[in-house]
Amino acid sequence: MALTQLPNRKQNAYTVDVQLETREVILPSSIKATTWDLHGNRLLYTRDVWRYQVLGGTEDIQNFGHVDTEVMAVPADQLPLTGPTQGTRLVLLDHLPVDAPQNNSSMRIPEVLAADPVTGNWIVYSHRIDVGPPYITDLAAFSPAGGPISSTSLVQPDDVGLRWEVPHAVLQDGFLYAIERDFRANPDGSNAPGIVVRRQVGTVGSLSIWWSAEDESNFPHSVSVSEEHVFVAATKLFNPGGFGTFQRSYLYWLNNETLAQAEVRQLKFNPTDDDFPRPFKVGGWEPTGSRNTGGIVLYDPRAGNFVAAGLSPDGYNPDWFVQSPTRALFRFAPALLGSEPFVHIADVAGDLPIPMSFTATGVCANDANQLPEFRDL
């Protein structure tokens, strides 16, 4: 602090100038979403920063300030990422005033980041945890430098009581393909159905094309794109809520312009997928990456086959309750002819958390509150 002589006052009349110091704390639950930007050869990730002011030379908080949710960019030559201090800020996603010390994360929760390998534009799905019901998912599209392109707020029907989060999204040549909450009400069921949508980046608020599995117990959980098709991996619960509930997983071929369904094949990653009920969990990542797919399924345009993170066909043991299956990152190819639904090519690495995205040499993935993990293929 400092003393300042007051003008036009009697001698020795002073006022006290309070000097404030700005502090910032990167909150521990910062990294909630990451993706690899192939166009810019960089990692995009989110972080939460509490910025506040203290009395100079003390720890006495004078202004609790704001929590900023930021999207950061880290070039490939600055990796590996060792913590949420690296990179430069592309976008200030939210700037929320607070009235108490902060020790965890923001009320703004980024769900999914996705970057377009052709244009470099990118999108983020996010929501506020202190708003709803009805719950709202915010979708925003940005240029490579972080300039806003378009945005919209997706209001979820208030028919389930649980917030529905986007499990996966990809961008390709100006179009967004994602799995969103079905915008139609579902008053007769207990599950929140997911649909596959196609949105143009310049007008993300406009939706005229979508695909639905037309079954509330069929959970789409990952989406990827080739020159002709959108590939959707989904897990279906049979006899949900009843005795002997089990699940099976499927891969759908959709037209990448109209989302018309062209083909579907069951992914029998377990050799005896038809003869015994499977254990399951509903909630969190389990329905979006269930136990017999294990996680995200991505089409790899460079190799012309698929990469999956989850239960390896090579590690299958029919006695699930005695010997746990082996989890791995593995490649497979669909077999559209004959009785076999797919060809297991090879396990290529240890398991990865989800969601995943392609890098220049392999894949990267992250789970909540974890740094991204990178695997060369």
C-alpha positions in Angstrom: 0.0 0.0 0.0 1.1 3.7 -0.3 0.2 7.1 1.2 -1.0 9.9 -1.1 -1.2 13.6 0.0 -4.7 14.9 -0.5 -4.8 18.1 -2.5 -6.5 21.2 -1.1 -6.6 19.6 2.4 -4.8 20.6 5.6 -1.2 19.5 5.9 -0.5 15.8 6.6 -4.0 14.7 5.4 -3.4 11.5 3.5 -5.4 8.7 1.9 -4.3 5.1 1.7 -3.8 3.5 -1.7 -4.5 -0.3 -1.5 -2.3 -2.2 -4.0 -3.8 -5.4 -5.2 -1.9 -8.3 -6.7 -3.5 -10.5 -9.3 -3.1 -14.3 -8.7 -4.2 -17.3 -10.7 -4.6 -20.9 -10.0 -5.1 -23.6 -12.6 -7.8 -25.8 -11.1 -7.0 -29.5 -10.7 -9.9 -30.8 -12.7 -9.0 -28.7 -15.7 -8.4 -31.2 -18.6 -11.8 -32.5 -19.5 -11.6 -32.7 -23.3 -8.8 -33.0 -25.8 -8.4 -33.6 -29.5 -5.6 -33.6 -32.0 -5.7 -31.0 -34.8 -4.2 -32.8 -37.8 -4.5 -29.6 -39.9 -2.5 -27.5 -37.4 -0.4 -30.4 -36.1 -1.2 -29.4 -32.5 -3.1 -30.6 -29.4 -6.2 -28.8 -28.3 -7.3 -29.1 -24.7 -9.4 -27.3 -22.1 -8.5 -26.0 -18.7 -10.0 -24.0 -15.9 -8.2 -21.0 -14.3 -9.2 -19.1 -11.2 -8.0 -15.5 -11.4 -8.4 -13.4 -8.3 -6.8 -10.5 -6.4 -5.1 -10.3 -3.0 -3.9 -7.4 -0.8 -0.3 -6.7 -1.9 2.3 -8.7 0.0 -0.4 -10.9 1.7 -2.7 -13.8 1.0 -5.7 -11.8 2.0 -8.2 -12.1 -0.9 -9.9 -8.8 -1.7 -11.7 -9.9 -4.9 -12.7 -13.5 -5.6 -12.6 -12.7 -9.4 -13.6 -15.2 -12.0 -13.1 -18.8 -13.2 -12.1 -18.8 -16.8 -12.7 -21.9 -19.0 -10.1 -21.8 -21.8 -9.3 -23.8 -24.9 -5.5 -24.2 -25.3 -3.3 -25.1 -28.2 0.0 -26.9 -27.9 2.1 -27.4 -31.1 3.6 -30.8 -31.7 7.2 -29.5 -31.1 6.2 -28.5 -27.6 5.0 -31.9 -26.5 4.8 -34.0 -24.4 2.1 -32.3 -22.3 3.2 -32.4 -18.7 0.5 -30.3 -17.2 -2.1 -27.6 -18.0 0.4 -24.7 -18.1 1.5 -25.3 -21.7 0.3 -23.8 -24.9 -1.5 -20.6 -25.9 -5.1 -19.7 -25.3 -7.3 -19.9 -28.4 -10.7 -19.1 -26.9 -12.1 -17.9 -23.6 -15.0 -20.3 -23.5 -16.6 -18.9 -20.3 -15.8 -16.2 -17.7 -17.8 -16.9 -14.5 -17.7 -14.6 -11.5 -17.3 -16.4 -8.1 -17.7 -15.3 -4.5 -15.6 -17.9 -2.7 -12.2 -19.6 -3.0 -12.1 -22.2 -5.8 -10.4 -25.6 -5.5 -11.8 -27.9 -8.2 -13.2 -26.8 -11.6 -15.5 -24.4 -13.4 -19.3 -24.6 -13.7 -18.6 -24.8 -17.5 -17.9 -28.4 -18.4 -16.5 -29.0 -21.9 -17.7 -32.4 -23.2 -16.0 -33.0 -26.6 -13.6 -31.2 -28.8 -13.2 -32.0 -32.5 -11.0 -30.5 -35.2 -11.4 -30.6 -39.0 -8.3 -32.2 -40.6 -9.2 -30.4 -43.9 -10.0 -26.8 -42.9 -8.6 -26.6 -39.3 -11.9 -25.3 -37.9 -12.9 -26.9 -34.6 -15.9 -27.3 -32.4 -16.6 -27.7 -28.7 -19.7 -29.1 -26.9 -20.1 -27.9 -23.3 -22.7 -27.3 -20.6 -23.2 -25.5 -17.3 -23.6 -27.7 -14.3 -25.6 -25.1 -12.4 -28.3 -24.8 -15.1 -31.3 -27.0 -15.6 -33.5 -28.9 -16.0 -34.2 -28.5 -18.8 -30.6 -29.1 -19.5 -28.8 -27.2 -22.2 -25.8 -28.3 -24.3 -23.9 -25.5 -25.9 -22.2 -26.0 -29.3 -19.8 -23.6 -30.8 -17.6 -23.6 -33.9 -14.3 -21.7 -34.3 -11.7 -20.9 -36.9 -8.1 -22.3 -36.5 -7.1 -19.1 -34.8 -10.1 -19.2 -32.4 -12.4 -16.8 -34.2 -16.1 -17.5 -33.7 -17.9 -19.0 -36.7 -21.3 -20.1 -35.3 -23.0 -21.3 -32.2 -26.2 -22.7 -30.8 -27.8 -23.9 -27.6 -29.4 -27.4 -27.7 -32.2 -27.7 -25.2 -32.7 -31.3 -24.0 -36.2 -32.5 -23.5 -37.1 -32.6 -19.8 -38.2 -36.2 -19.9 -35.5 -38.3 -18.2 -34.1 -36.2 -15.3 -30.4 -36.8 -16.1 -28.1 -34.6 -18.1 -27.2 -36.2 -21.4 -23.6 -35.5 -22.6 -22.2 -35.8 -26.1 -20.0 -38.9 -26.2 -18.2 -38.3 -29.5 -17.9 -36.0 -32.5 -15.8 -35.6 -35.6 -15.4 -32.9 -38.2 -14.7 -33.5 -41.9 -14.4 -31.0 -44.7 -16.7 -28.4 -43.2 -19.3 -30.8 -41.6 -19.8 -31.9 -38.1 -20.9 -35.5 -37.3 -21.8 -36.1 -33.7 -23.9 -38.1 -31.3 -26.4 -35.8 -29.6 -29.4 -36.2 -27.4 -32.5 -36.9 -29.4 -34.4 -33.6 -29.6 -37.7 -35.4 -29.5 -39.3 -36.1 -26.2 -39.2 -39.7 -24.9 -41.9 -39.7 -22.2 -42.4 -43.5 -22.2 -38.9 -44.6 -21.5 -36.2 -44.2 -18.9 -33.2 -43.8 -21.2 -32.2 -40.7 -23.1 -31.8 -41.8 -26.8 -28.9 -40.7 -28.9 -29.0 -39.7 -32.5 -26.3 -39.1 -35.1 -26.4 -35.6 -36.6 -24.8 -33.8 -39.5 -24.3 -30.1 -39.1 -22.5 -27.6 -41.3 -19.9 -25.7 -39.3 -21.1 -22.3 -40.5 -24.6 -22.9 -39.4 -24.4 -25.4 -36.5 -27.8 -24.2 -35.2 -29.5 -25.6 -38.3 -30.4 -29.3 -38.2 -32.2 -31.0 -41.0 -30.4 -34.4 -41.2 -30.1 -37.0 -38.5 -30.2 -40.7 -38.0 -31.8 -42.6 -35.1 -31.5 -46.2 -34.2 -35.2 -46.0 -33.3 -34.7 -47.9 -30.1 -34.1 -46.3 -26.7 -32.0 -49.3 -25.6 -29.6 -48.9 -28.6 -26.7 -46.5 -27.5 -24.6 -45.0 -30.3 -21.2 -44.2 -28.8 -18.7 -43.4 -31.5 -18.8 -41.9 -35.0 -16.1 -41.6 -37.8 -16.1 -40.7 -41.5 -14.8 -42.0 -44.8 -15.1 -40.6 -48.3 -18.5 -42.3 -48.6 -19.7 -43.4 -45.2 -20.3 -42.4 -41.6 -19.5 -45.3 -39.3 -21.5 -45.5 -36.1 -20.7 -48.0 -33.3 -23.6 -48.7 -31.0 -24.4 -51.0 -28.1 -27.9 -52.4 -27.6 -29.3 -53.7 -24.3 -31.6 -56.6 -24.6 -34.3 -57.2 -22.0 -33.2 -54.0 -20.2 -34.2 -54.0 -16.5 -35.1 -57.7 -16.6 -33.5 -60.9 -15.4 -30.6 -61.9 -17.7 -30.1 -58.5 -19.3 -27.3 -58.6 -21.9 -25.9 -56.4 -24.6 -24.5 -56.7 -28.1 -22.6 -54.2 -30.3 -23.1 -53.2 -33.9 -21.4 -51.2 -36.6 -23.6 -49.1 -38.9 -22.8 -47.8 -42.4 -24.6 -44.5 -43.1 -24.4 -42.3 -46.2 -22.1 -39.4 -45.3 -24.4 -36.8 -46.9 -27.9 -38.1 -46.2 -27.2 -40.3 -43.2 -29.4 -43.0 -44.8 -28.5 -46.4 -43.4 -26.8 -48.7 -45.9 -25.5 -51.6 -43.7 -25.3 -52.9 -40.2 -23.2 -55.8 -38.8 -22.9 -57.2 -35.3 -19.5 -56.8 -33.8 -18.9 -60.2 -32.2 -15.7 -59.3 -30.5 -16.5 -62.1 -28.1 -16.6 -65.4 -30.0 -19.6 -66.6 -28.0 -21.5 -63.3 -28.2 -24.8 -65.0 -28.9 -24.9 -67.7 -26.2 -24.7 -66.0 -22.8 -25.9 -62.8 -21.2 -23.2 -60.2 -20.7 -22.8 -58.1 -17.5 -23.3 -54.4 -18.1 -23.5 -51.0 -16.5 -25.7 -48.1 -17.5 -24.4 -44.7 -16.8 -21.2 -42.7 -17.4 -19.1 -44.1 -20.2 -20.4 -47.6 -20.0 -23.4 -47.2 -22.3 -21.4 -45.1 -24.6 -18.5 -47.5 -24.7 -19.8 -50.7 -23.2 -18.1 -53.8 -21.9 -18.2 -55.8 -25.1 -17.0 -53.0 -27.4 -14.9 -51.5 -24.6 -14.8 -48.0 -26.0 -14.5 -45.8 -29.1 -14.4 -47.3 -32.6 -12.7 -45.2 -35.2 -12.3 -45.6 -39.0 -8.7 -45.1 -40.0 -8.7 -43.6 -43.6 -4.9 -44.2 -43.9 -5.2 -47.9 -43.4 -8.7 -48.5 -44.6 -9.7 -50.3 -41.4 -10.8 -49.6 -37.9 -9.2 -49.0 -34.5 -11.0 -49.9 -31.3 -10.0 -49.3 -27.7 -11.4 -52.0 -25.4 -11.8 -55.7 -24.9 -9.5 -57.5 -27.3 -10.8 -60.5 -29.2 -7.4 -62.1 -28.5 -8.0 -61.7 -24.8 -11.4 -63.2 -24.6 -12.1 -65.8 -21.9 -15.6 -67.3 -21.7 -15.5 -67.3 -17.9 -15.9 -63.6 -17.4 -16.3 -63.8 -13.6 -13.0 -65.8 -13.0 -10.7 -64.3 -15.6 -11.0 -60.6 -16.6 -10.8 -59.9 -20.4 -7.7 -58.3 -21.8 -8.1 -54.6 -22.7 -6.1 -53.3 -25.7 -6.0 -51.0 -28.6 -6.5 -53.2 -31.6 -7.3 -53.0 -35.4 -10.1 -54.8 -37.1 -11.7 -54.8 -40.6 -15.3 -55.5 -41.3 -16.2 -58.5 -43.4 -19.3 -57.8 -45.3 -19.3 -61.2 -47.0 -19.7 -64.5 -45.3 -20.7 -65.3 -41.8 -17.9 -63.5 -39.9 -18.8 -59.9 -39.0 -15.2 -58.7 -38.7 -11.6 -59.7 -39.1 -9.4 -59.1 -36.1 -6.0 -57.9 -37.5 -3.9 -57.4 -34.4 -3.6 -55.8 -31.0 -1.3 -52.8 -31.5 -0.9 -51.4 -28.0 -2.3 -51.3 -24.5 -5.8 -50.0 -23.9 -6.5 -46.2 -24.2 -9.1 -44.2 -22.3 -11.8 -42.6 -24.3 -12.6 -40.5 -26.4 -9.9 -40.9 -29.0 -8.7 -38.9 -32.1 -6.0 -39.4 -34.7 -2.6 -37.8 -34.6 -0.1 -37.7 -37.4 1.4 -41.0 -36.3 -1.2 -42.7 -34.2 -4.0 -41.8 -31.7 -4.4 -39.7 -28.6 -7.0 -40.1 -25.9 -8.0 -38.7 -22.6 -10.3 -39.4 -19.7 -11.6 -36.9 -17.2 -8.9 -35.2 -15.1 -6.1 -37.0 -17.0 -3.4 -35.8 -19.3 -3.8 -37.0 -22.9 -2.1 -40.3 -23.7 -0.4 -40.8 -27.1 0.1 -44.1 -29.0 2.0 -44.5 -32.2 0.5 -47.1 -34.5 
